[in-house]
Amino acid sequence: MKTYVKALVVGGGAVGTSIAYHLAKAGWDDVMLLERDELTSGSTWHAAGLLPLFNMSFATTHIHQYSVEFYKTLEAETGLNAGFAVVGNLRMAQTQARMDEYMLYASTAETCGVPYEFLTPDQIKERWPLIRTEDLKGALYHNTDGYINPADVTMAMAKGARQRGVMIERKWQADAFHWTGEAWEVTATKMVEKGGNLVPSDEQVVITAEHVVTASGNHAQRTAKMLGIKMPAIPVEHQFIVMEQDPALVEFRKDHPEHPVIRDADAQSYVREERGGWILGVYEKNAPARFEYGVPDSFRADLFQLDLERIEEQYMAMIHRIPSCEDSGLKDDFNGPICYTPDGNPLVGPAPGMQNMWLAEGFSFGITAAGGTGYYLAQMMVEGEAEIDMASLDPKRYGDWMTTEFATRKNEECYDHVYILHHPDEERPACRPLRTAPAYDRQKALGAQFGFVNGWERPNYYAPEGFNDHDSRSFRRGGWWQYAVEEAKAIREGVGLVDATAFTKHVVKGPGATAFLDWFTCNKLPAVGRINLTYALTDHGTTRTEYTIVRLGQDEYYLVSAGAWTAYDADFLRKAAAEKAGDFGYIEIQDVTTQWGVFAIAGPKSRDVLNEIVKDADPASALSNKRFPWLTMRNIELGMCPVRAIRVAYTGELGWELHHPIEMQNYLWDQLMSAGEKHGLKLVGARAQNWLRQEKSYRAFGTELGRDATPLEADLPRFVDLNKDFNGKAAMQAKGIRSKCVTLLIDGPEDADPWGREALYHGDTRVGRLTSGGYSVAFEKSIGMGYVSPEVATPGTRLKVRMLDQLWDAEIVEDSPYDPKNEVIRKDG
Ligand SMILES: Cc1cc2nc3c(=O)[nH]c(=O)nc-3n(C[C@H](O)[C@H](O)[C@H](O)COP(=O)(O)OP(=O)(O)OC[C@H]3O[C@@H](n4cnc5c(N)ncnc54)[C@H](O)[C@@H]3O)c2cc1C
């Protein structure tokens, strides 16, 4: 057995095998895979093998799409047939809301080039007469989907990997990881059979690996413990049953092709054919999480006992949908662990706080995702970045606040929610409230309807007593829409107060801080007391993080970035600083996110409100342009609260961000509320704020800004100082402008706005996609931001947006269609 390799992959399920294959294919010729038991002996062997191509997330759809294309090539490469049946996928809708959901799916599918077709109930009946259609509204049909044999496809990838030089070592368990400063030393133990169990022997080796990837499936908690990190990857029970032959199906198949995979989302189930019978898989209520603290030795390629009672409702619904199956007996059943994460996306990417340690854990659609995960993760490892933005899968999207209990409850919820209506304005209830800023109770009492951001409770909007957020959700304008309109207007016309406490905040200081940040970010560093918007780039020149940098002193900076990404930003910043400390000198980094609360006050009357409570020798001028110009920071006192006030407003109105000691938040809140009363201060949530920032063309991290576009493609040259050297500069310039960020005003449907997932057309040609969407109170129509081909990215170009399965007129407008000269932001007083 080799003891020095370039990359060691831990886990021989579909995911690990694909990663090993793709690392070899990408040119690494010294790759080893360790499997503690046999290949596929984890969840892979008992998967149903469905390959649902399309997924609501842009990145995941690309991953699935790659898999489907890749699996088709495996037989030619390896001679092994993975049993890929391209039968199609029929997503049926029992309600109009479900059809609305599919129309949004379809628009996103289109942006990824996934073909689809809408079918009426009659068209379904005509093609597949065994399906009962009277109570259906229609269906979304993807003809390129299908299913595959999970074990066969894994074996085919393993053969392909071996052919490319990968060493696959079975019955070796990775038991300890030690970073020497240059490589990982992985202690592996030979596993032996003992009384039907798989147990460690005394035989051990230490394998030195430059890179390690863990793909340990249901063993993720053990892996996390060994690495000393947290991973919210905990399995939940998942069941499917195989039924005896259905004579009507056998008869039908004599002169018809196989049925597509039939998804009856409103009945929480999927069905496919299996040798003249049906397989019914369900996402039922109350499926319990398993192995929160590790997989017992006694559990190998095992299953749990079938719980028929738990799936009775879905079983009856299947008999309703395909009545001919009523007399088919039960042939086989599977109840296996299926790994989940709180948001259903796997954890793929660099492990927090470690070098050359990569995670590929928490897969609930691991057969579908394996191919693409291997491909894109290998790109990240070999080339430094993947060609798509993998942030939505990054393991650091959950911070240190995450616990086993949180992951367990959330993963159960995620499983339970697989087939609910996935409204874009959905908020999930489990484990809440958990992270609350002090003003939470006050906000709640005033009608705040909260959203969940990185564990924090953040007001989305405020509604009158008795309002039910859950029932107000829609794929069109939800019941909350009118409240967000009033809030947006309040900021444009009067004054509004937004809670932005969830912002990520770091202090960077020390002798090396200035040189480091100058290299780390692409804009000029601000002078002391001033602020700048800037971007840290990846080595490939794309946007890794957006920062508002406040220079507190010569070598002390306060960095504010998106609230959803605290651990993601912290890890990147720390790793970059550690790497550069030798060049630039000592750099201290503190994550002060939970020490500072933030309120954003904005609107033409915001200065009047602050003037009421600011303590100053000359309060009347304390907030004037002369003493407090736009894009500066001042330490002020509001009543008895010391405030780091920053003159910026994400809403594009006259305003200040009031960063304050978190323990004084309620005091400051009360001061602002009572000072604001006579000026008509209105509480404003994140939804209105999101609309307002689009009127100013302010790009948001996670939508317009990410690792798939450079700041120049985001059309932000004014924040890029090409006169200096910075990380990723040459790569950014080499990329050119592949597509460009634009703002659009849209004449959409009367009752709907875009959500930021819709396809954009120029004539008959698809030229891009929206990344944000909403309603503009300034222009009284829908608004959106997105990326289009550079040739059409000029103001005045008329495009079409696909919404609710129709094309609607849209026009590219000049950046910042509202207040393009920034006059209101700079208003004096
Ligand atoms: C009933 C059921 C139906 C499903 N249907 C589908 C479906 O239709 N489509 C779909 O896409 N997905 C489906 N899934 C999910 C799918 O099975 C998983 O997502 C997928 O198998 C995960 O693959 P993996 O490689 O991540 O994990 P696993 O297959 O669990 O592999 C992990 C491997 O790592 C090994 N390992 C762990 N720790 C160590 C260590 N320290 N050292 C060495 N080896 C180690 C384990 O022995 C195991 O073999 C289903 C799951 C269930 C339960």
Ligand as a Chemical Component Dictionary entry (heavy atoms), coordinates in Angstrom:
data_LIG
# 
_chem_comp.id                   LIG 
_chem_comp.type                 NON-POLYMER 
_chem_comp.pdbx_formal_charge   0 
_chem_comp.three_letter_code    LIG 
# 
loop_
_chem_comp_atom.comp_id 
_chem_comp_atom.atom_id 
_chem_comp_atom.alt_atom_id 
_chem_comp_atom.type_symbol 
_chem_comp_atom.charge 
_chem_comp_atom.model_Cartn_x 
_chem_comp_atom.model_Cartn_y 
_chem_comp_atom.model_Cartn_z 
_chem_comp_atom.pdbx_ordinal 
LIG C1  C1  C 0 -34.043 4.723  0.577  1  
LIG C2  C2  C 0 -33.153 5.704  -0.119 2  
LIG C3  C3  C 0 -33.409 6.061  -1.437 3  
LIG C4  C4  C 0 -32.594 6.988  -2.082 4  
LIG N1  N1  N 0 -32.858 7.326  -3.376 5  
LIG C5  C5  C 0 -32.064 8.191  -4.023 6  
LIG C6  C6  C 0 -32.312 8.522  -5.370 7  
LIG O1  O1  O 0 -33.258 8.047  -5.953 8  
LIG N2  N2  N 0 -31.476 9.413  -5.988 9  
LIG C7  C7  C 0 -30.419 9.974  -5.350 10 
LIG O2  O2  O 0 -29.694 10.775 -5.959 11 
LIG N3  N3  N 0 -30.159 9.673  -4.062 12 
LIG C8  C8  C 0 -30.948 8.800  -3.388 13 
LIG N4  N4  N 0 -30.698 8.493  -2.085 14 
LIG C9  C9  C 0 -29.578 9.155  -1.404 15 
LIG C10 C10 C 0 -28.268 8.485  -1.762 16 
LIG O3  O3  O 0 -28.300 7.147  -1.363 17 
LIG C11 C11 C 0 -27.122 9.183  -1.043 18 
LIG O4  O4  O 0 -27.222 10.574 -1.178 19 
LIG C12 C12 C 0 -25.777 8.750  -1.612 20 
LIG O5  O5  O 0 -25.675 7.363  -1.631 21 
LIG C13 C13 C 0 -24.664 9.335  -0.794 22 
LIG O6  O6  O 0 -23.445 8.871  -1.291 23 
LIG P1  P1  P 0 -22.129 9.120  -0.465 24 
LIG O7  O7  O 0 -21.011 8.606  -1.286 25 
LIG O8  O8  O 0 -22.096 10.521 -0.021 26 
LIG O9  O9  O 0 -22.319 8.291  0.876  27 
LIG P2  P2  P 0 -22.302 6.722  1.141  28 
LIG O10 O10 O 0 -22.865 5.940  0.024  29 
LIG O11 O11 O 0 -22.918 6.495  2.471  30 
LIG O12 O12 O 0 -20.769 6.403  1.169  31 
LIG C14 C14 C 0 -19.914 6.810  2.205  32 
LIG C15 C15 C 0 -18.844 5.744  2.336  33 
LIG O13 O13 O 0 -17.828 6.212  3.192  34 
LIG C16 C16 C 0 -17.337 5.109  3.935  35 
LIG N5  N5  N 0 -16.655 5.675  5.095  36 
LIG C17 C17 C 0 -17.192 6.434  6.079  37 
LIG N6  N6  N 0 -16.250 6.796  6.973  38 
LIG C18 C18 C 0 -15.090 6.263  6.550  39 
LIG C19 C19 C 0 -13.751 6.281  7.065  40 
LIG N7  N7  N 0 -13.448 6.959  8.175  41 
LIG N8  N8  N 0 -12.795 5.617  6.382  42 
LIG C20 C20 C 0 -13.075 4.953  5.230  43 
LIG N9  N9  N 0 -14.345 4.883  4.709  44 
LIG C21 C21 C 0 -15.317 5.542  5.362  45 
LIG C22 C22 C 0 -18.589 4.327  4.246  46 
LIG O14 O14 O 0 -18.307 3.002  4.562  47 
LIG C23 C23 C 0 -19.376 4.473  2.948  48 
LIG O15 O15 O 0 -19.157 3.428  2.050  49 
LIG C24 C24 C 0 -31.502 7.571  -1.394 50 
LIG C25 C25 C 0 -31.249 7.208  -0.081 51 
LIG C26 C26 C 0 -32.073 6.303  0.561  52 
LIG C27 C27 C 0 -31.799 5.967  1.974  53 
# 
loop_
_chem_comp_bond.comp_id 
_chem_comp_bond.atom_id_1 
_chem_comp_bond.atom_id_2 
_chem_comp_bond.value_order 
_chem_comp_bond.pdbx_ordinal 
LIG C1  C2  SING 1  
LIG C2  C3  SING 2  
LIG C2  C26 DOUB 3  
LIG C3  C4  DOUB 4  
LIG C4  N1  SING 5  
LIG C4  C24 SING 6  
LIG N1  C5  DOUB 7  
LIG C5  C6  SING 8  
LIG C5  C8  SING 9  
LIG C6  O1  DOUB 10 
LIG C6  N2  SING 11 
LIG N2  C7  SING 12 
LIG C7  O2  DOUB 13 
LIG C7  N3  SING 14 
LIG N3  C8  DOUB 15 
LIG C8  N4  SING 16 
LIG N4  C9  SING 17 
LIG N4  C24 SING 18 
LIG C9  C10 SING 19 
LIG C10 O3  SING 20 
LIG C10 C11 SING 21 
LIG C11 O4  SING 22 
LIG C11 C12 SING 23 
LIG C12 O5  SING 24 
LIG C12 C13 SING 25 
LIG C13 O6  SING 26 
LIG O6  P1  SING 27 
LIG P1  O7  DOUB 28 
LIG P1  O8  SING 29 
LIG P1  O9  SING 30 
LIG O9  P2  SING 31 
LIG P2  O10 DOUB 32 
LIG P2  O11 SING 33 
LIG P2  O12 SING 34 
LIG O12 C14 SING 35 
LIG C14 C15 SING 36 
LIG C15 O13 SING 37 
LIG C15 C23 SING 38 
LIG O13 C16 SING 39 
LIG C16 N5  SING 40 
LIG C16 C22 SING 41 
LIG N5  C17 SING 42 
LIG N5  C21 SING 43 
LIG C17 N6  DOUB 44 
LIG N6  C18 SING 45 
LIG C18 C19 SING 46 
LIG C18 C21 DOUB 47 
LIG C19 N7  SING 48 
LIG C19 N8  DOUB 49 
LIG N8  C20 SING 50 
LIG C20 N9  DOUB 51 
LIG N9  C21 SING 52 
LIG C22 O14 SING 53 
LIG C22 C23 SING 54 
LIG C23 O15 SING 55 
LIG C24 C25 DOUB 56 
LIG C25 C26 SING 57 
LIG C26 C27 SING 58 
# 
